[in-house]
Amino acid sequence: MCEEDVHHRQARLTRRQFAAASAGTAASLALAGCASLLLTDAGLAESRERIATPSGMMDALFVRPGRGRHPAILVWPDIASLRDAFGAMARRMAAAGYAVLVLNPFYRDQPAPQFASFADFRERDGFLLVGPWRDKLTRPAVSRDAEAAIAWLDRQPSVDLRRGVGVEGYCMGGPLAVWSAAAVPSRVGAVASFHGGGLVREGADSPHALLGAARAHYLFAIGQDDHARDPAVRPALEAAAAAAGREAEVEVYAADHGWTVPDSPSYHAAEADRAFARKLALYAGL
């Protein structure tokens, strides 16, 4: 969803499908609200948080099981940022036994939600709006954000410090997830990129050139249209992982860019579920 030249199919997400993705909540957490704790019918706890970074206060959504200690997952959302769709995705992960922190990557400019949905992003010419915000997401800036976020997670009583941290990214978040692992190699044990854009590029900061800077295992889930447009990405990722001695699952899915996010116009339920299952298999090794 972060590539302006990607042609999206017509939206196929029904209200019933989105409600199913959000199931288990007693009430929706208002993203613009305070950091009060919400306990859901599914036994989850969620809250809005503000995390101090060298660039200011980063807002985030934290969802975790109501009891016990659990492996931490750091989530970099797509270009439409932290919104209800990612709240639903975080709840699904938390219900599987993880403490999930979804970041607002654009906190330097605006608190989340900047957009109510991906449809709202498109209607408001979101690419033009967030362009200057996205330009600030350099590797050094993202690395500092990841260090602050993971340090914050490690102070939470719901996080199991005996387990590694997983980092996942969607669209523009794919490179941010790889950079995060390189920034905190002692804690990040797994990285998952879903329809990540810009994973292979020129320069030393290219994510594919940094796989060896972390100790993580990787999952790169590529959209079929992304693969058709740039088929060199898959073999480049495979070669980079092999050269770095890192385990990596690199697969092209039978769905288009953005297929894992419930409010995406290209959402594909079956392939999203398959990607979710592969992610759980990856995180089982944390």
N, C-alpha and C positions, 0 to 999 in steps of 0.2 A: 503493500500500500504506500510505500514511500517513493516509488518511482513514478514520476509524472507520465511516462510514456506507456505504462502498463494499461492494457485495455481490460477493464473489469466486466465480467458478466453482470446481468441484472441481479439486483439483490434478491436472495432467496431466503433470508432469515425471517421467519414468521414470529409473531408475538409468543406463540406457544414454544417455539424453539429457544427463544431468548429467555423465557421464564424458566424453562428446564435447566438452562445453563446457570441460572441464578438460584436454583432450588435450595431449600434448607435455611433460608434467612427468615428471621422473624420480622425484620424490617430492613429496608435499604439504608445503607450508610450514606448520608449526604456528604459528597466529596468536599464541598465548600464549608462544611461545618467544623465543629470543635473536635478536639482529640479525645472525646469521651469514648468509653468502652462500650461496645455492643456485643451482647451474647446472642447467638443465633440458635434456632431450633435444632440445628445439626450439631450442637455442642461446640461450635467454634467461637472464638473471640476475635473481634476486629476493631481497629481504631485508626484514626488519622494521626499521624506523627509528624514532628518537625525535627530534622536532624541537622546538627551544626556541621558545616563544611567550610573550607577556606574561602568559598565564594558566597557564603550566606547560609540561610536556613532552607534546607531542602524538604519539601513536603512529600509524604508517602503514605500508602495504605498498608497496614500490617494486619495480616490474617493468620491465625494459628489455632490449633486445637485448644480447647478450654482448659485442658490439664496436661501435665507432663512436659518433658523436654523432647525437642524434635530437630531434625536437620533443617538448616536454614536455606531458603531459596531467595535469591535476589533477582528481580524481574525488571528488565528494561523494555517498556512498551514500544509500540510503533509510533509513527510520526504524529498521530492524533492524540498521543499521550495518555495519561492516567484518566480513565473514565469508567463508566459502569461495566462495560464489557470486560475490562481487566479486573474489576472487582469480582465478577462472576468466575473468571478463570482462576483468580487467587483462592476463592472459596473451594473450588474443585480440588486444587492442589492441597489446601489445608486439610480437607476432608480425607485425603490420602495419607495424612500424617506428617505434614511439613509446616514449618513456620515461614510464611511467605511475605516478603516486603516488595511492594510494587512502587517504583520511584517515579517522580515527576521529573523527566529529564530537562524540562524547560523552566525549572524553578527560578532560575536567574532572572526571568522576565515576567512570569505570571504563575500564581498558584493554580493547581488543578481543581476542577476540570477546565481546560481551555476550550474543549469541545464536548458537547453532550454525547456525541456518537460520531462514527466515521461519516455517516451521511451529513451530519452538521458540519464536519470538517470540509467536505466537498462543496457543500452549499455556500460556505463562507470563504471560498478560495483559500483553503488552509495552506497549500503549498507556498503561496506568496506570503502569507502571514507569518508562518513559522520559519521561513528561510533564514532571517537574521538570528533567530534563536538557535537553530540547528548549527549555524556556523560556529557557535561557541563550544560545541561538543567536540573539542579536539582530544587527542589521546591524553595529554597531560591533565586536562580538566576532568575528563571521565575517570581517569585513574584516581585523582584526588577524591572524587565523589564516591567511587567504589570503596576506597580505603575507609572513608568516613562511615559509609553505610554498613560495611561488614563489621567494623569496630562497634557500631551501635548494636547490630544484631548480637554480637558476642557478649554484650552486657545484658541481654534480655533473659529472664529466668525460663522462658519457654524454648530457648535454643540449646541444643545438645552440643556442647563444645567438643565432645569426643568424636563427632562426625564432621565431615567436610561440608563446605558450602557449595551449593549449586547456583550457577548463574545462567539465566536464559534471556534471550533477546529476540524481538520480533521486528522484521523489516529493518529500519535503521538501527534498531537495538541489537541486531546480530553482531556487528563490529564492536559495539559497546560491551557486550558480554565477553568477547575475546579479550578486549583491552582490560577489562576488570580482572580476569583470571591472571593476566600477566602482572597486574598491579599488586595482587595479593596472592602470590603463588603458594604461600604456606597454608592458606585456608581453603582456596577454591579447588574442589576435586572433580567438578564436572561442569561442562559448558554445553548449552543447547541453543542453536540458532535456527529459527523458523523463518523461512523466506527472507533471509538476511540479505541486505543490499550492500555492496561495497566491501565484500569480504576479501576480494583479490583486487589489488590496485597497485599503483606505482609507489615506491618509497619504503623506507624502513618501518613506517608505522602501519603498513598494510597488515590487517589481522592475520592473513595466512602466513606471513613471515614471522609471526610471534607465537605460534603454537608451542614452540619449544621453550618459551619463556615461562610457561606455567607447568604445573604437574597434573593438569586436568586430563580427563577423557572427554571426547567431543562428540556431539551429534549435530550434523549439518543437514537440515531438512530443506530441500530446494523445490520451489514450485516448477511445474512443468513448463509454464510460459517463460519463466526466468531462464530455465535451462535451454529452451529453444533459442532465446535471444542471445545467450552467451554460454555455449556448451563448454567453453574452456575452464569455467569456474570449478566444476566438479573434479576433473583430473588435477587441477592445480591444488585444490584442498587436499586431495588424497596424497599427492606427491609431497606436499609440505608436511603433512602429518607423519608420513613414513620417514622423511628426512629428519624430523624432530624426534622420532621414536615415541610418538604419542598415538594412543588408540583413538580412532575416529571412524564413526559411521557416517557416511556421506551418501545420501539417497535422494533421488528425484521422485516426488510424489505426484500422483495422478490428480492434481488440483492446481489451481492458479495462485499466483502471488496473493498472500493475505488469507489463505484458506483456513488457518487455525483460529482466527479471531471471530467471535460470534456476531459482531456487528459489521463485519466486512462484506462488501457486495459479492465477494468470491468465496465466502464461507462454504466449506464442504464438510458436512458432519462426519461422514464415514472416515475420510482421510484425516480430519482433525482428531478423531478418536484414535486412529492408528498412530499418529504422531504423539499423542498424549501417552499411549502405552509404551512407545519407545523411550519417551522421556522418563517415565517411571522406572523402566529397566536401567537406564543410565544412572539415575539417582539412587538406585538400590545399592550401588557401590560406594556411596559417600561414607 
